[in-house]
Amino acid sequence: MASPADADLQLLAINTVRTLAMDAVQAADSGHPGTPMALAPLAYALYTKHARHNPADPHWANRDRVVLSAGHASMLLYASLYLSGYELTLDDIKQFRQWGSKTPGHPEVGHTPGVETTTGPLGQGVANAVGMAVAEKHLAATFNRDGHAIVDHYTYFIAGDGCLMEGISHEAASFAGHQKLGKLIGFFDDNRITIDGGTDLSCSDDVAQRFAAYGWQVLHIGDVNDLAQIDSAIAEAKADTVRPTLVVTRTHLGYGSPNKVDTSKAHGEALGKDEILLTKKNLGWHSTEPFFVPDAALAHWRGALERGATAQDAWRKQLIAYAKALPDDAKELGRRLHGDLPAAWESVIPEFDASNGNVASRAASGTVLNAVAPRFPELIGGSADLAGSNLTTVKGAPFFSAAVPAGRNFHFGIREHAMGAVMNGMALHGGIIPYGGTFLVFADYMRPAIRLAALMRQQVIYVFTHDSIGLGEDGPTHQPVEHLTSLRCIPNLLVLRPADANETAEAWRIALRHRTGPSALVLTRQKLPLIDRASHAPASGAQRGAYVLADAAGAAPDVVLVATGSEIELALKARAVLAGGGIQARVVSMPSMELFAAESPEYQRSVLPPGIKRVAIEAAHPMSWHRWVGADGAVIGIETFGSSAPYQRIYAEYGLTAEHIVETVKGLVAR
Ligand SMILES: Cc1ncc(C[n+]2csc(CCOP(=O)(O)OP(=O)(O)O)c2C)c(N)n1
C-alpha cells in the first residue's frame, strides 16, 4: 500500500496525464481526450514502474515494448513519453496535431521517440505486439544460454473495444494463444463506449471467454484507478510463463469529466473550455492554466530516467559477460540487432541455367530462398497455410512453435491479415527480416498491414504466388486482376514481378537489399521459359526496374513492347513475328515500376525512347500502365474478372497472345 503522501503524488502524476490530454485536444480542437483520461493510471503504472525502458535510449534492444493499439488515444502515449523524459518537450505537447510537430494525430513510429509502432487503424497494434512477442521468443531461444538471458523482455499492449472487435485481433490472438507467447501482456480497455454510443449497440461478445478459448490467461481489474490491482494483475501475468495474458480493465471514458464521463461525447472531440474547468475542479487540480505540469509530478515521472539507465546498465553488464563467454554469438546478435546484412550473402544467390531454370517463378523463388537461408538466419517466415504452393519453407529447418521457438519456418495459419501485421511487429522488434506468403489475390486480406509496413518503412517481404489468370482452373475468385495496380499505388511498396528464374533471383536480391520498406514478390504458378541470357540482356537489369531485354535488330526500334512476368514470353514471341513482317520491336522487361520511376530521366529515355510507340502487355488491370505507354500507346490487359479453365485457353480468350500483340502493334504503327 502506498502511504497517503505517496498516494497523493501518484494521483497528481496520473492527473497530469489527464489534464495534458484534455488541454492538448482543446488546443488542437481535434483529437480524443476520453481514453487518455480513462487509461492514465495504467500508463502511469507501466511507464513509471512495470515496463523496463530507458527514455534516454528509446532503441535499447532489450526494452519492454509498449504498444498503444488504440492509436486514437495518442495523447496518452505522448503525455507519458514526455513526462518520462523521452526527447519530447511540453511545447511538442502544445503542438499536438500541428504541421511538422512530433505529436501527430496518431502515433507514428520513427517520428516520435518512444513510439514503438504506428497505430490508428484499430486492431493492428494488437497483432504488431504479437509479432514483437514472437520476435522476442525466437531471438531468446536462438541466443540465450544458461545463465545468459540476453534477450528477455515483455511486450505490453493496450487495446480498446474497437481493436478487439476488428477481425485482425481475433486472428492474432488465436495465433498468440497457439504459440504460447507467455511474455505478451495485453490490457483491454473495457470502457464500453465507442463512437456511435455504447458497445451494446453492436457487440455482445464475452471478450474474457473468447480469449480464454484462444488459450490466454484472462485477468480482471475492476477499477483502473486502483493501482494495487494493476500491480497484482501484472505480477500474475508474468507468473504465467506459458499463456499470453489479457487483463480486462474496467475504465471510464472521460474519467473526471462531470458531464461527459461514460459517454461517446468524451471520445473524439475536445471537451470544451467550460467542461475542462469543471473536470479539473472535479479532479482536485489546483491550476486553471492550460498545460500546467506540477514540478512534483514531473520529477516523480522523470524517475523513469534513472530507473531506465540502471536497467540498461545492468543489461550492458550482462552483454559484456555474454560476449566474454560466447564471443561468436555476441557478435552475431550484435549484427542482427544492428540490422547489418550477413557477410557475402549475395554470392549465394543462385544463377539458373537451362538445366534448372525452366520453372515457375514461385519455384525459382523457393530455390533462391533455400539458397540464401543458411546465410540469412534473420530471414524467417512462412505462409498463411499455402506453404506447398508459395514454396516458402526452408527445407530441413524446424518450424517455430511453442516447443521449438528457435524454428525459422512459420505456420501462420489461414490468417493473412494477422500474418501481415505480425510480420510488421517482427520487423519493428529488430533482429529479424520476416517474409510471408499467400496467393496474390489474398493480398487484399492483408492490405491494411501492407500499407502500414510501407508507411512505417519496415523491411517485410511478401511472397505472392498464383499471380494472374495464369493460375487457371481455380477461376475468377482466385485470379488477381486489379491487384498489381492496387499494390503499385501504395507509396513506398516495391512490387516486383519477375519474368523468369533469373529475374526472380534478382527480385529476392532487391528485396533483401531494400531495408527501408516492404517488397512484394509477384510470382507465377505456371512454368516460365528461362530467358536465354546469351542472346538477351542480363537479369541484373531488373535492379533498375526496367531494362532493354531484347533490342530491335539494326537501327532504332519501330515499337517498344513492355511487359512483366509471364507476359515477357509473349512479347518475345511477338517480336520475332514482327521482325518477320519488317517491324523492328524492342522488348523491355519491367519487373518493378517503382524502381524504374526512381531512375534518372536519361535512363528512362534510354529504355523507353521518346517518340517511339509503346505497347504494354500484362495479364492484369491496365491502369498502372498508361503512365509508361502514353496517350499514343496501347495496353493489352484485363478489365474483367477471369475465368475457370486451363490457363492456355484463358490467355487465348482474353487476347493475351503473341498474335494479338502483333495485330495491336500493326494497328498502332500504321496510325
Ligand atoms: C480500422 C478502423 N476503423 C475505424 C476507425 C475509426 N475509429 C477510431 S476510434 C473508433 C471507436 C473505437 O472505440 P473504442 O475502441 O472503444 O475506443 P474508445 O471509445 O474507448 O476510445 C473508431 C470507429 C479506426 N481508427 N480504425
PDBQT file of the ligand as one rigid body, heavy atoms in Angstrom, charges set to zero:
ROOT
HETATM    1  C1  LIG A 701      -9.964   0.077 -38.708  1.00  0.00    +0.000 C 
HETATM    2  C2  LIG A 701     -10.562   1.312 -38.110  1.00  0.00    +0.000 A 
HETATM    3  N1  LIG A 701     -11.880   1.534 -38.248  1.00  0.00    +0.000 NA
HETATM    4  C3  LIG A 701     -12.433   2.652 -37.766  1.00  0.00    +0.000 A 
HETATM    5  C4  LIG A 701     -11.680   3.583 -37.127  1.00  0.00    +0.000 A 
HETATM    6  C5  LIG A 701     -12.313   4.880 -36.623  1.00  0.00    +0.000 C 
HETATM    7  N2  LIG A 701     -12.401   4.834 -35.148  1.00  0.00    +0.000 N 
HETATM    8  C6  LIG A 701     -11.480   5.418 -34.377  1.00  0.00    +0.000 A 
HETATM    9  S1  LIG A 701     -11.769   5.213 -32.744  1.00  0.00    +0.000 SA
HETATM   10  C7  LIG A 701     -13.176   4.353 -33.066  1.00  0.00    +0.000 A 
HETATM   11  C8  LIG A 701     -14.019   3.829 -31.931  1.00  0.00    +0.000 C 
HETATM   12  C9  LIG A 701     -13.211   2.945 -31.079  1.00  0.00    +0.000 C 
HETATM   13  O1  LIG A 701     -13.874   2.634 -29.920  1.00  0.00    +0.000 OA
HETATM   14  P1  LIG A 701     -13.032   2.141 -28.694  1.00  0.00    +0.000 P 
HETATM   15  O2  LIG A 701     -12.004   1.200 -29.130  1.00  0.00    +0.000 OA
HETATM   16  O3  LIG A 701     -13.974   1.710 -27.642  1.00  0.00    +0.000 OA
HETATM   17  O4  LIG A 701     -12.258   3.437 -28.274  1.00  0.00    +0.000 OA
HETATM   18  P2  LIG A 701     -12.646   4.418 -27.094  1.00  0.00    +0.000 P 
HETATM   19  O5  LIG A 701     -14.025   4.898 -27.348  1.00  0.00    +0.000 OA
HETATM   20  O6  LIG A 701     -12.518   3.630 -25.865  1.00  0.00    +0.000 OA
HETATM   21  O7  LIG A 701     -11.624   5.489 -27.210  1.00  0.00    +0.000 OA
HETATM   22  C10 LIG A 701     -13.394   4.228 -34.426  1.00  0.00    +0.000 A 
HETATM   23  C11 LIG A 701     -14.539   3.539 -35.034  1.00  0.00    +0.000 C 
HETATM   24  C12 LIG A 701     -10.311   3.320 -36.997  1.00  0.00    +0.000 A 
HETATM   25  N3  LIG A 701      -9.481   4.161 -36.398  1.00  0.00    +0.000 N 
HETATM   26  N4  LIG A 701      -9.784   2.168 -37.467  1.00  0.00    +0.000 NA
ENDROOT
TORSDOF 0
